[in-house]
Amino acid sequence: MGAYILRRLLLIIPTLLGIMTINFVLVQFVPGGPVEQIIANMQGEGDAFSGFAGGGGDVTTEASDFENEGYLGARGLPPEFIKELEAQFGLDKPPLERFVNMLWNYARFDFGESYFRKITVIDLVLEKLPVSFTLGLWSTLLAYLVSIPLGIRKAVKDGSRFDTWTSGVIIAAYAIPSFLFAVLLLVLFAGGSYYQIFPLRGLTSDNFDQLSLAGKALDYLWHITLPVVAMSIGGFATLTLLTKNSFLDEIGKQYVMTARAKGLSERKVLYGHVFRNAMLIVIAGFPAVFIGVFFGGSVLIETIFSLDGLGRLGFEAAVTRDYPVMFATLYLFGLIGLVMKLVTDLTYVLVDPRIDFEKREG
C-alpha cells in the first residue's frame, strides 16, 4: 500500500502542472488584465470591459493619439506610468518567465500578495476560509445524515407507496437550482413576504461577542440554517438515489440470499453484510460532494446571503483579474482535490480490507 500511496502522491505533480499550464495559457488570451482594470478605473469607466464593448471613450480617436496602443483605455496616460504598472504586477517579464517563477513560488507555498487588496493571498484565504468551511462541512454532513438512512429505507421498501412519494420529492428537489431555492427560503423565512424567522445575512449577530457560549452556538446555528439547507438540496437528492441503487444492487446478489437462508435476521443481513459493500460507491462520491460544496458550489449562495467566503473570493478575483488570488486558489483547490481522491482510496481499504490497489495495478 505504501508504494501505491507514493505513486499517487507523485502523480499529483504532473496533474497540477497540467492544470496550471492550461489556465495560465488561457489567461494570456483574455482581455482586461489588471493594468487595464486600473486604467479603466482611472478613466472613470468602471472596469476594463467597457472599452471592449465600445463604451470606453471616443472611438474615433486615432491610434497615434496615445502612445501605448496595447491598452485601449490608456489615452492621455504617460507611457512611463503604464510601464510602472506593468513592473509592479510583474507583467513586464515574458509569459514563460512569469509562469516558471509562479510555479517555483507555489512549490514553496509562496503565493504572493493580492494586486488590489494589499494583503497576502494566504492571509486572504484564511480570512475567507471559516465561511466556506462552515457551509461546506454542515451541508455535506446534512446531506449524508439524511440521504443515507433515506436511501437505505427506500431500497428496503422498493416499489412501496413510501418509495414512490419520496422519489417524487427527491426529483423535485433535484430539479430546483440551489440559488433559486435560496431566494425562496429568504422570501418565506427571512423577512420577505411571509415570516421573519431567520436572519437575512452574515454568520453571526452584531452582539455575538457579548453572548454566552450556548448563546453563541445557537446564534451561529440560527444564521447558517438557510444557506446550509439551500446548498444541501441538490446533493441530498443525488446522494439518496445513489444510496438506494447501491443497496438494491447488493440486496439482489447471491451472498444475501445465502445469508437469509442461514436464518439471519433482515437487520443483520442489511447492516452486517450489505452495508459494507453498498457503502463503497457512496464513499467514492464524498470527495466530489465535499470539494464541490466547499470550493465551487457556494458562489451564488454566498452572494445571496451576503457571506464573504472562498467561492465569492474566487469569482471576484476572476472578474477583477487579480492573478495572484486566481492562480493561488486554483493551485490550492486543485491540490486539495487530488489529495482528497487519494484519501477516498484509503477509505475504500478501511471499509473493505479485501481491496488491494497494488494488486489491481499490477
C-alpha positions in Angstrom: 0.0 0.0 0.0 2.9 2.3 0.7 4.1 2.1 -2.9 0.6 2.9 -4.2 0.4 6.0 -2.0 3.8 7.1 -3.1 2.8 6.7 -6.8 -0.4 8.7 -6.3 1.5 11.5 -4.5 4.0 11.7 -7.3 1.2 11.8 -9.8 -0.1 14.9 -8.2 2.8 16.9 -9.6 2.2 16.5 -13.3 -1.6 16.8 -12.8 -1.2 20.1 -11.0 1.3 21.2 -13.6 -1.2 20.5 -16.4 -4.0 22.4 -14.6 -1.8 25.4 -14.0 -0.4 25.4 -17.6 -3.8 25.3 -19.3 -5.2 28.1 -17.1 -2.2 30.3 -17.5 -2.2 29.9 -21.2 -5.9 30.7 -21.4 -5.5 33.8 -19.3 -2.9 35.2 -21.7 -5.7 35.5 -24.4 -8.3 37.0 -22.2 -8.6 40.8 -22.4 -9.0 43.1 -19.4 -5.9 42.4 -17.4 -5.0 44.1 -14.1 -3.3 47.1 -15.8 -6.4 47.7 -18.0 -8.6 47.4 -14.9 -6.6 50.2 -13.2 -6.6 52.4 -16.3 -10.4 51.9 -16.8 -11.0 52.9 -13.2 -8.7 56.0 -13.6 -10.6 57.0 -16.7 -13.9 56.6 -14.8 -15.1 53.8 -17.0 -15.8 51.4 -14.1 -13.9 48.4 -15.5 -11.8 47.3 -18.4 -14.6 45.6 -20.2 -16.5 48.8 -21.2 -13.7 49.7 -23.5 -14.1 46.4 -25.4 -17.8 46.9 -25.7 -17.3 50.3 -27.4 -18.2 52.4 -24.3 -14.7 53.4 -23.3 -14.0 57.0 -24.6 -14.1 58.4 -28.1 -13.8 55.5 -30.6 -12.9 58.0 -33.3 -9.5 58.8 -31.7 -6.6 57.9 -33.9 -4.1 55.3 -32.7 -1.4 58.0 -32.8 -3.3 60.0 -30.2 -2.0 57.6 -27.5 1.5 56.2 -27.4 0.8 52.8 -25.7 -1.7 51.3 -28.1 -1.6 47.9 -26.3 -4.1 49.3 -23.8 -7.4 50.6 -25.2 -8.1 52.8 -22.2 -4.6 54.3 -21.9 -5.4 57.5 -23.9 -3.7 60.5 -22.3 -1.7 58.5 -19.7 2.1 58.7 -19.9 3.9 55.5 -21.2 6.2 55.7 -18.1 3.2 55.2 -15.8 2.0 52.2 -17.8 5.4 50.7 -17.6 5.5 51.2 -13.8 2.2 49.4 -13.5 3.4 46.5 -15.6 6.6 46.3 -13.5 4.5 46.5 -10.3 2.4 43.5 -11.4 5.4 41.6 -12.9 3.8 41.9 -16.4 7.0 43.4 -17.9 8.5 39.9 -18.0 7.9 37.3 -20.7 5.0 34.9 -20.1 7.3 31.9 -19.8 9.5 33.5 -17.2 6.4 34.6 -15.2 5.0 31.1 -15.3 8.2 29.4 -14.2 8.6 31.9 -11.3 5.0 31.3 -10.3 5.5 27.5 -10.2 8.7 27.9 -8.2 7.0 30.1 -5.7 3.9 27.9 -5.5 6.1 24.8 -4.9 7.3 26.6 -1.7 3.7 27.8 -0.9 4.7 31.4 -1.5 1.5 32.8 -3.2 2.5 36.5 -3.1 0.1 39.4 -2.4 -3.2 40.3 -3.9 -3.0 43.1 -6.6 -5.8 45.1 -5.3 -6.3 44.2 -1.6 -2.8 44.9 -0.1 -2.9 41.5 1.7 -1.1 38.3 1.2 -3.1 35.6 -0.6 -2.6 33.2 2.3 -4.0 35.7 4.8 -6.9 36.4 2.4 -7.7 32.7 2.0 -7.5 32.2 5.8 -9.8 35.2 6.3 -12.5 33.8 4.0 -12.0 30.1 5.0 -14.3 30.0 8.0 -17.3 30.9 5.9 -16.7 28.3 3.2 -15.7 25.7 5.7 -18.9 26.2 7.7 -21.1 25.9 4.6 -19.2 23.0 3.2 -19.0 21.0 6.4 -22.6 21.4 7.5 -24.0 21.0 4.0 -22.1 17.8 3.5 -23.0 16.4 6.9 -26.6 17.2 6.5 -26.7 15.6 3.0 -25.2 12.4 4.3 -27.1 12.2 7.5 -30.4 12.5 5.7 -29.6 10.7 2.4 -28.0 7.5 3.7 -30.8 6.5 6.0 -33.4 7.6 3.5 -31.7 5.8 0.7 -31.5 2.6 2.7 -35.2 2.8 3.6 -36.1 3.3 0.0 -34.1 0.3 -1.0 -35.8 -1.9 1.6 -39.2 -0.5 0.7 -38.6 -0.5 -3.0 -41.9 -0.2 -5.0 -43.9 0.7 -2.0 -46.0 3.9 -1.5 -43.2 5.3 0.7 -40.7 4.8 -2.1 -43.0 6.4 -4.7 -43.8 9.6 -2.9 -40.3 10.1 -1.6 -39.0 9.7 -5.1 -41.3 12.5 -6.3 -40.0 14.8 -3.6 -36.4 13.9 -4.4 -36.8 14.5 -8.1 -38.5 17.9 -7.4 -35.6 18.8 -5.1 -33.0 17.8 -7.7 -34.8 20.0 -10.3 -34.6 23.1 -8.2 -31.4 25.1 -8.5 -29.8 25.9 -5.2 -29.7 29.6 -5.7 -33.5 29.7 -6.6 -34.2 27.6 -3.5 -32.1 30.1 -1.5 -34.2 33.0 -2.8 -37.4 31.1 -1.9 -36.1 30.5 1.6 -35.4 34.2 2.0 -38.8 35.2 0.8 -40.5 32.7 3.1 -38.5 32.8 6.3 -36.1 35.8 6.3 -38.4 38.8 6.2 -39.6 38.5 2.7 -43.4 38.4 2.2 -44.1 35.9 5.0 -42.1 35.2 8.1 -39.1 36.8 9.9 -37.7 33.7 11.5 -34.1 33.6 10.3 -31.5 36.4 9.7 -31.0 37.8 6.2 -27.2 37.9 6.1 -24.0 37.1 7.9 -22.8 34.2 10.1 -23.2 36.0 13.5 -25.2 38.7 15.1 -23.8 42.2 16.0 -23.7 41.3 19.7 -22.1 37.9 19.1 -19.1 38.7 21.4 -21.4 39.5 24.3 -23.3 36.2 24.2 -22.6 33.2 26.4 -21.1 30.1 24.9 -24.5 28.5 24.5 -25.9 31.7 23.1 -23.0 31.9 20.5 -23.7 28.3 19.4 -27.4 29.0 19.0 -26.7 32.3 17.2 -24.3 30.5 14.8 -26.8 27.7 14.0 -29.5 30.3 13.6 -27.5 32.1 10.9 -26.3 29.1 9.0 -29.6 27.3 8.7 -30.9 28.8 5.5 -27.7 28.8 3.5 -26.9 25.2 4.6 -30.3 24.0 3.6 -30.1 25.8 0.3 -26.7 24.3 -0.5 -27.7 20.7 0.5 -30.8 20.5 -1.7 -29.0 19.2 -4.8 -26.5 16.8 -3.1 -29.3 15.4 -0.9 -31.3 14.3 -3.9 -28.3 12.8 -5.8 -26.9 11.0 -2.8 -30.2 9.5 -1.8 -30.8 7.9 -5.2 -27.1 6.7 -5.3 -27.5 5.1 -1.9 -30.8 3.4 -2.8 -29.5 2.0 -6.1 -26.3 0.8 -4.5 -28.2 -1.1 -1.8 -30.7 -2.5 -4.3 -27.8 -3.9 -6.4 -26.2 -5.6 -3.4 -29.5 -6.9 -2.0 -30.1 -8.9 -5.2 -26.7 -10.7 -5.0 -26.2 -14.4 -4.1 -24.4 -13.8 -0.8 -27.5 -12.0 0.5 -29.7 -15.0 -0.4 -27.3 -17.3 1.3 -27.2 -15.2 4.5 -31.0 -15.2 4.6 -31.1 -19.0 4.0 -28.9 -19.4 7.1 -31.6 -17.8 9.2 -30.1 -14.4 9.8 -32.5 -11.5 10.5 -33.1 -8.9 7.9 -31.3 -6.3 10.0 -28.3 -8.5 10.4 -28.2 -9.2 6.6 -28.7 -5.5 5.8 -26.2 -4.0 8.2 -23.8 -6.9 8.7 -23.3 -7.9 5.0 -24.9 -5.5 2.6 -23.9 -2.2 4.2 -20.1 -2.5 3.8 -20.3 -3.4 0.1 -23.1 -0.9 -0.7 -21.4 2.0 1.0 -18.3 1.8 -1.2 -19.9 3.7 -4.0 -21.3 6.2 -1.6 -17.9 6.8 0.0 -16.5 7.3 -3.5 -18.7 10.3 -4.0 -17.7 12.0 -0.8 -14.7 14.0 -2.1 -16.7 15.3 -5.1 -19.6 16.3 -2.8 -17.4 18.0 -0.2 -14.9 19.7 -2.6 -17.8 20.8 -4.9 -19.7 22.3 -2.0 -16.6 23.6 -0.1 -15.0 25.4 -3.0 -17.1 25.8 -6.1 -20.8 25.4 -5.3 -21.2 28.3 -2.9 -20.6 31.4 -5.1 -24.3 32.2 -5.6 -25.3 31.1 -2.1 -22.6 33.3 -0.5 -23.8 36.3 -2.6 -27.5 35.8 -1.9 -26.9 35.5 1.9 -24.1 38.2 1.9 -21.4 35.7 3.1 -17.8 36.5 2.3 -16.3 33.1 1.6 -13.8 31.4 -0.8 -16.4 31.0 -3.6 -17.1 34.7 -3.8 -13.4 35.4 -3.4 -12.5 33.3 -6.5 -15.3 34.9 -8.5 -14.3 38.4 -7.7 -10.6 37.6 -8.4 -11.6 36.3 -11.9 -13.7 39.4 -12.6 -11.0 41.9 -11.4 -8.1 39.9 -12.9 -6.4 39.6 -9.5 -4.0 37.0 -10.9 -2.2 36.0 -7.6 -5.6 35.2 -6.0 -6.9 33.5 -9.1 -3.9 31.1 -9.6 -3.2 30.6 -5.9 -6.8 29.5 -5.2 -6.7 27.3 -8.3 -3.5 25.7 -7.1 -4.7 25.1 -3.6 -8.1 23.8 -4.6 -6.6 21.5 -7.2 -4.0 20.2 -4.7 -6.7 19.6 -2.0 -9.0 17.9 -4.5 -6.2 15.5 -5.7 -5.3 14.7 -2.1 -9.0 14.0 -1.3 -9.1 11.5 -4.1 -6.2 9.6 -2.5 -8.0 9.8 0.9 -11.0 8.2 -0.8 -9.0 5.2 -2.0 -7.6 4.8 1.5 -11.1 4.9 2.9 -12.1 2.1 0.5 -9.4 -0.1 2.1 -10.7 0.9 5.6 -14.3 0.0 4.8 -13.3 -3.2 2.9 -9.8 -4.6 3.6 -10.2 -7.0 0.7 -9.5 -4.2 -1.7 -5.8 -4.1 -2.7 -5.0 -1.3 -5.2 -1.4 -2.5 -5.7 -2.6 -5.9 -7.0 -5.2 -4.2 -9.2 -2.5 -2.0 -10.8 -0.2 -5.0 -11.2 
